[in-house]
């Protein structure tokens, strides 16, 4: 959980990955930066022939976008975190 006591309490970046990332995700106290990254929930394909394909697609998309964000994080957040 984002509010676990072992997590940073200030000077960190929060990556918001819900479908309404910037509008509906919870406020994260102490986050210096918020990066909304929206994904279509593959849950709508549950119990269909496309279920495995859509979950795999979304997993690859998330991994690719997180890799890009993390590789650019120093420039994006100005080296402050």
Secondary structure, DSSP 8 states (H G I E B T S, - for coil): -TT-TTS-SSSEEEEE-STTHHHHS---TTEEEEEE-----GGGGTTSTTHHHHHHHHHHHHHHHHHHHHHTHHHHTTT--
